Amino acid sequence: MAVAIIVAASLNDSVAVRSAVAAIIAGTPLVLAAVGEVHAERSGVMNLGVEGMMLIGALLGIVGTIAGGSPWIGLAAATAGGAALAAIFAVLSVSLRVNQVVTGLALVIVGTGLSSYLGKVPDPALTDRGAVQSFDLIFHGGLAKLPLIGPLLFGQDPVVYISWLIVGASSYYLYRTRAGLAVRAVGEDPATADAAGIRVSLVRYVHVIIGGALAGMGGGYLSIAITGIWQDQITAGAGWIAFALVSFSGWRPWRVLLAAYVFGALSSLNFTLQALGIKIPSDLLSMLPYIMTIVVLIIVSATSSASRALQAPAALSTPYIRESR
């Protein structure tokens, strides 16, 4: 028995297991933001403003945690902030039919500038404050100490489990329910969906706001649980990676989960190599997730079979004008 405990402890403390745990944690903000974008794009709306929504979520996550004394209050504030910004985007892109690319890029600029400004308003500024309280682990003791699967499945904080539930629920909703079929119909052919009695604008509004809420939640988790502090442009392009994950995951939530963890592993590669005693410049390692994003997109675009399998919704980024039916 004692030998088994020692073996389990040594396995759980190995570089491979610890790196896998770090990959899950680092990939969770991407999972949340990318699954939210799946909802938006399946309804036919391309939201390029994910980065800005994550930044607002990250800021409000820290502010809410400090003001409310609980990371859950911070996460709720982050989610609400992302949803509010997404609602503005929905008004512009769905109701006013403003170009979705331009609107999304504008929201990135707004989110970046607004979060930077608001982070300096308090006295002392958020950048000068210590780490905030993070989420407590659910499982302690026996389950978390099981060999291999213990740290991976039972050594996570509650938000990781929430992200898994969101992925499962989104996959079931979009591909196994009538409401999900309606969403996909709106994304493929809004005119036909409208003729069938589906309220196209309402569907798009709801799913754009869901996407923004999840992006805000991802930003809040990043600032509360991963960094614990606020700094300008804290997302460092995570919103753009989340946006790219959607396309080469084929708009499938479960594929998004796996792809996000791969990029999470790349993001935490610096920790892994340091543990192995391998010295590579950290600036080079920090580039890897973005280089991999470009490489994967090139491969997907260049491979005809992959392009067919990963085709975007037909009406993606196309405003729907009912009178033109």
N, C-alpha and C positions, 0 to 999 in steps of 0.2 A: 504493500500500500504506500509506504513511504517512498519507494523507488518510483512508483507511478506519479506521485505528486511532484517529485523532483523533475521527472521527465516532462510532465505537463508544463511546469513553470519554465523550464529551459526552452521548450518550444514556443511558448507564448511570449518569451522575452527575445526571441530570435529576430533578426533584422527583417526577414521576410514577413512575419506576422505583424510586426510593428509598422512596417511600411504599408501593408495592406490596410491596417486600421487608419493610418494617416491619409491614405488615398480616399477612403470612404468619407472621412471628415472633410477633406479638401474638396471632394467632388459634390458634397451635399448642396452648397449654394448653386452649383451648375445644374444639378438635378431639378431643383425647385424652379429656377428661372427658365430652364429649357422646357420643362413640362408645361409651364404657363404659356410659353410661346407656342407650343404645339396646339393648345386650345385656341389661341388667337388665329394662327395660320390655318387651322382646320376650318375655321369659319370664313376664311378668305381675306383676313386682314394681316398684313405683314408689319409687325411692330419692331422697327429698328431702334426704338428708344429703350431697350432692355437695360443697357448700361446706365442710363440716367435714372431709371426706376430703381435699380439696385443701389446706386449711390444715395438716393433719397432714403431708401430703406435702411441702408447702413447707418446713415446719420441719425434717423429717428429711432433706430434700434438702441444706439448708445444713449440718446437723450431720454428715451422712455425708460430705460433701465436705471439711469441715474435718478430721474424724477420719481419713478414709481417704486424703486428699490427692489425690482424683480425683473429677471430677464424675460419672463413671459409678457410683462407689460411692454417691454422694449420690442419684443417680436410682434406683438399686436399692433404697436404704433408703426413699425416698419411695414407690416402688411397693409395697413390702412393707407399709409403714405404712397405705396406703390399703386394701390387701387385708385387713389385720387388722381395721380398723374396719368394713369391709364384711362380714366374717365374723360380727362381733357383730350387725350389722344383720340378717344372714340368719337367725341363730339366733332373734332376736326376732320377725321378720316371717314367716318360713317355718315354723319349728318351733313356736314359741309362739303364733303367729298374732296378735301384738300389732298394733294399728292402724298401718299403714305410714306414714301422714302424721305421726302423733304420734312414732313411732320416728325417722323421718327428721329431724324438727325437733329432737328430743332430741340426735341425733348432731351436728347443726350447732352446738348450744350446747356440747356436750362438746368438739368439735373446736376451736371458737373459744376456749373457756376454757383447755383443756389446752395448746394451742399457745402461747397468750399466757403462761401460767405457765412452761412449759418453756423458752421463749425467754429468760426472765429468770434461770433457775437457774444457768447457767454463769458463771464469773468470769474475764474480763468477760462481761457479758450479750451475747447474739447481736446485739442492736441496736447494740452499741458496736463491732462488728467490721467490718473492711473487706470489700470485695467478694471472693468466692471465685473459684477458677479455673473458667472456663467451658469449653464444648466447642470443640474445634478444628474448623475447616472441613475438609471432605473434599477438595474440589477447589480447586486453586490455579492461578494463571496463566491459560493459554489459555482453558479452558472457562468459567471465571467471568467472563472479560472479553468474551465474545461479546456483541454488541449485543442489548439487551432481554432475551433469554432467559437470558443468562449469569448475571446476578445473581439472577434469579427461580428458575431450575432448578439452577444449579450454585454459587450463592453462599450456600447454607444450611448449617447445622450438621447433624450426623448425626441428631439427634432429629426434625428436620422430616421427613427422609426416612423415619424409622421411623414417624412418624405417618401418612404416605402409605401405607406398607405395611400398617399396621393398618387403615386405612380400606378399602383394597382387599381385604384378607383377610377383614375383617368382612362386607363386602358379599357377597363370594363365599360365605362360610360360611353366612350367614343366608338367602340366597336361591337358592343353587345346590347345596346339599348336603342329604342326608337328615337329618343332625344339626341343621342349621339349620331344616329343616322341622319337626322335633320341637320345637325351641325355640319357634317361632311357634305351633305347635299348643297347647303348654302355655299360651302367653299368650292364646290365643283361647278355648280350651275345655279346661281342665285335666281335667275328668271324662272327656271323650272320649279325650284323650291317655292318661290313666291306663288306661282300658279297652283301649287299643291296646298296652299294655305299656310305655309311657314312664314312667320314674320322675320324677314331677313335682317332688318335693322336691329331688332331686339336680340336675335341670336348673336349678331356680331358685337353688340354692346356688351352683353353678358360675358362673352368669352374673351373679349379684349380686357375687360376689368378683372376677370379671373387671372389672366396672364400677368397683368400688372401687379395684382396682389401677391402672386407667387414669386415674381421677380423681387418685389419689396421684401418678402419673407427671406428670400435667398440672401439679399444684401444685409438684412438684419442679422441673420445667422452668421454671416461672415464677420461682421464687426463685433458681435456679442461673444460668440463661441470660439472663433478661430483666432482673431487678433486681440479681442478684449479692449481695444482702444480705438480712437478715431484718428484718422489722418487723411489729408487731402487725396482724392482719387484712390481710395482704399481698394476699390474693386480691381484696379490695374488691368482692365480689359476683360474681366470675367464675363461681363454682359455680352460682349462680342463673341466670346467662345461659346456661351450658352446659345446665342442666336445661330451660330454655325452648326452646333450639335444637332439642331432640329432637322436641318436639311440632310446631313449624311447619316441620320438615324432613321430616315424614311418616315418622319412624322409619327413614330411609334414610341409611346412612353417607356416601354421596357428597354428598347434599344437606347433611348436617351440615358437611362439609368446606367447601363453598362459603359456607354461612351463617356459619360461624365466621370465615372470612376477611373477610367483609363487616363483621362486628362488630370484627374486628381492625383494619380500616381506620378504623372510627369511634374505636376506642381510641387509635389513633396519629394522629388528625386534628390534634391540637395541634402535633405535629412538622411535619405537612404545611403547615399554615397559617403557622407561624412561618417555614418555608423560603420561603413565598410573600410574606412580609412583611405578612400579614393579622393584625391583633391582635384577638383575641376572648378574653374572660376564660376562664382555664383551668378554673374551676369549672363554667362552662356547658358546655364541651366534654366534661368528664368525665361529665356527665349523659347525653350523647347515646346511648351504648350501652343504657342502662337505659330511656330514653324510647322508643328504637326497639323494644326488646323488648315494651314495653306496647302500642305502636302496632300492631306486627305481630300480636300475639296478639288484639287487638281486631278487626283486619281478617279474620283467619282465622276467628274465632268468628262474625263477622257475615256472612260470605260462605258461603252454603249449599254451593256447589260445592267450595270450598276445605275446608269442614268434612267433606264426604263423602270427599274425596281424602286428607285427613289424619286419618282416624279412628284413635283409639287402639286398641291390642289390647283385645278385648272383656273379658278377665278382669283388666285392669290394676288393681292395688291391691286385688284381691279374694283373701283367703286361701283356700286350698283345703283342705277338710275331706273326706277320703276317705269317711268314714262317711256323709256326706250325699248321696252319689251316688244 
